[in-house]
Amino acid sequence: MYIENTLSTPPLAQVNTLNVVHDCNQVAWHFEFIGLGPQRIRGFDYFLVNSKGQIYEEYVEFNSLAWAEDTGFNVTPPTTGEYAPQTSGPARLFRR
């Protein structure tokens, strides 16, 4: 279901490259998606490259919850556990 939903999302209007760092065997790409919705969506893609110049491994990290909301997914925060809203106790500070 996840793959079907991901493949049916609207195309990206624009992808901005913020930075690229590389050597002969690896590439780190810092990017930003533009035009999906109101939230800023930034991420990193890390590629490993073999001696033929082919990518053989990839790792991606980006603000996937913002992307999901901007593309129409229903994102529901947890109601229990560590990340659920606290109803009492000390205030928690989160960095942005």
Short mmCIF file of the C-alpha atoms (twelve columns), coordinates in Angstrom:
data_MODEL
# 
_entry.id   MODEL 
# 
loop_
_atom_site.group_PDB 
_atom_site.id 
_atom_site.type_symbol 
_atom_site.label_atom_id 
_atom_site.label_alt_id 
_atom_site.label_comp_id 
_atom_site.label_asym_id 
_atom_site.label_seq_id 
_atom_site.Cartn_x 
_atom_site.Cartn_y 
_atom_site.Cartn_z 
_atom_site.pdbx_PDB_model_num 
ATOM 1  C CA . MET A 1  0.000  0.000  0.000   1 
ATOM 2  C CA . TYR A 2  2.779  2.470  0.904   1 
ATOM 3  C CA . ILE A 3  4.585  2.004  -2.423  1 
ATOM 4  C CA . GLU A 4  1.328  2.385  -4.395  1 
ATOM 5  C CA . ASN A 5  0.473  5.584  -2.513  1 
ATOM 6  C CA . THR A 6  3.989  6.969  -2.939  1 
ATOM 7  C CA . LEU A 7  3.979  6.315  -6.682  1 
ATOM 8  C CA . SER A 8  0.591  8.032  -7.065  1 
ATOM 9  C CA . THR A 9  1.679  11.334 -5.465  1 
ATOM 10 C CA . PRO A 10 1.943  14.438 -7.640  1 
ATOM 11 C CA . PRO A 11 5.280  15.147 -9.315  1 
ATOM 12 C CA . LEU A 12 7.723  17.591 -7.765  1 
ATOM 13 C CA . ALA A 13 7.400  21.088 -9.210  1 
ATOM 14 C CA . GLN A 14 11.033 21.908 -8.458  1 
ATOM 15 C CA . VAL A 15 14.036 20.366 -6.731  1 
ATOM 16 C CA . ASN A 16 16.776 22.751 -5.618  1 
ATOM 17 C CA . THR A 17 20.297 21.552 -4.972  1 
ATOM 18 C CA . LEU A 18 21.570 23.270 -1.829  1 
ATOM 19 C CA . ASN A 19 24.975 21.538 -1.682  1 
ATOM 20 C CA . VAL A 20 26.887 18.648 -3.229  1 
ATOM 21 C CA . VAL A 21 29.994 17.108 -1.671  1 
ATOM 22 C CA . HIS A 22 31.797 14.235 -3.388  1 
ATOM 23 C CA . ASP A 23 34.940 12.255 -4.012  1 
ATOM 24 C CA . CYS A 24 35.535 9.329  -6.391  1 
ATOM 25 C CA . ASN A 25 33.405 6.831  -4.446  1 
ATOM 26 C CA . GLN A 26 30.675 8.805  -2.709  1 
ATOM 27 C CA . VAL A 27 28.323 11.734 -3.224  1 
ATOM 28 C CA . ALA A 28 26.347 13.663 -0.610  1 
ATOM 29 C CA . TRP A 29 23.509 15.780 -2.007  1 
ATOM 30 C CA . HIS A 30 21.567 18.312 0.111   1 
ATOM 31 C CA . PHE A 31 18.252 19.160 -1.563  1 
ATOM 32 C CA . GLU A 32 14.962 21.021 -1.124  1 
ATOM 33 C CA . PHE A 33 11.561 20.238 -2.692  1 
ATOM 34 C CA . ILE A 34 9.591  23.295 -3.843  1 
ATOM 35 C CA . GLY A 35 5.955  23.578 -4.874  1 
ATOM 36 C CA . LEU A 36 4.322  20.667 -3.075  1 
ATOM 37 C CA . GLY A 37 2.637  22.643 -0.306  1 
ATOM 38 C CA . PRO A 38 3.263  25.117 2.483   1 
ATOM 39 C CA . GLN A 39 5.943  23.182 4.360   1 
ATOM 40 C CA . ARG A 40 9.664  23.358 3.628   1 
ATOM 41 C CA . ILE A 41 10.964 19.923 2.714   1 
ATOM 42 C CA . ARG A 42 14.714 19.432 2.823   1 
ATOM 43 C CA . GLY A 43 16.842 16.325 2.871   1 
ATOM 44 C CA . PHE A 44 20.086 14.514 2.153   1 
ATOM 45 C CA . ASP A 45 20.878 11.760 -0.306  1 
ATOM 46 C CA . TYR A 46 24.110 9.784  0.103   1 
ATOM 47 C CA . PHE A 47 25.304 7.679  -2.848  1 
ATOM 48 C CA . LEU A 48 28.093 5.095  -2.959  1 
ATOM 49 C CA . VAL A 49 29.704 4.760  -6.403  1 
ATOM 50 C CA . ASN A 50 31.722 1.833  -7.767  1 
ATOM 51 C CA . SER A 51 34.811 1.979  -10.011 1 
ATOM 52 C CA . LYS A 52 32.572 2.024  -13.124 1 
ATOM 53 C CA . GLY A 53 30.846 5.216  -11.941 1 
ATOM 54 C CA . GLN A 54 27.630 3.369  -11.092 1 
ATOM 55 C CA . ILE A 55 25.628 3.982  -7.935  1 
ATOM 56 C CA . TYR A 56 25.431 0.731  -5.988  1 
ATOM 57 C CA . GLU A 57 24.014 1.957  -2.681  1 
ATOM 58 C CA . GLU A 58 21.880 4.916  -1.630  1 
ATOM 59 C CA . TYR A 59 20.665 6.375  1.659   1 
ATOM 60 C CA . VAL A 60 17.962 9.067  1.784   1 
ATOM 61 C CA . GLU A 61 16.776 11.166 4.701   1 
ATOM 62 C CA . PHE A 62 14.297 14.019 4.430   1 
ATOM 63 C CA . ASN A 63 11.336 15.577 6.197   1 
ATOM 64 C CA . SER A 64 8.986  12.797 5.131   1 
ATOM 65 C CA . LEU A 65 6.083  13.825 7.408   1 
ATOM 66 C CA . ALA A 66 5.967  17.298 5.835   1 
ATOM 67 C CA . TRP A 67 6.178  15.692 2.380   1 
ATOM 68 C CA . ALA A 68 3.348  13.297 3.267   1 
ATOM 69 C CA . GLU A 69 1.087  16.107 4.484   1 
ATOM 70 C CA . ASP A 70 1.868  18.262 1.440   1 
ATOM 71 C CA . THR A 71 1.022  15.401 -0.937  1 
ATOM 72 C CA . GLY A 72 -2.298 14.531 0.709   1 
ATOM 73 C CA . PHE A 73 -1.473 11.773 3.189   1 
ATOM 74 C CA . ASN A 74 -3.306 11.897 6.510   1 
ATOM 75 C CA . VAL A 75 -0.637 12.179 9.223   1 
ATOM 76 C CA . THR A 76 -1.905 11.346 12.696  1 
ATOM 77 C CA . PRO A 77 0.354  11.901 15.723  1 
ATOM 78 C CA . PRO A 78 0.609  9.066  18.259  1 
ATOM 79 C CA . THR A 79 -1.756 9.097  21.228  1 
ATOM 80 C CA . THR A 80 0.448  6.999  23.526  1 
ATOM 81 C CA . GLY A 81 4.149  6.514  24.058  1 
ATOM 82 C CA . GLU A 82 7.178  8.767  24.144  1 
ATOM 83 C CA . TYR A 83 6.089  11.045 21.269  1 
ATOM 84 C CA . ALA A 84 2.449  11.481 22.303  1 
ATOM 85 C CA . PRO A 85 1.386  14.897 23.617  1 
ATOM 86 C CA . GLN A 86 1.883  15.155 27.365  1 
ATOM 87 C CA . THR A 87 -1.144 16.040 29.448  1 
ATOM 88 C CA . SER A 88 0.853  16.796 32.608  1 
ATOM 89 C CA . GLY A 89 4.379  16.869 33.914  1 
ATOM 90 C CA . PRO A 90 7.347  19.060 33.035  1 
ATOM 91 C CA . ALA A 91 7.392  21.010 29.796  1 
ATOM 92 C CA . ARG A 92 9.510  19.551 26.994  1 
ATOM 93 C CA . LEU A 93 11.670 21.722 24.772  1 
ATOM 94 C CA . PHE A 94 12.238 20.725 21.150  1 
ATOM 95 C CA . ARG A 95 14.712 22.387 18.807  1 
ATOM 96 C CA . ARG A 96 13.732 23.258 15.266  1 
# 
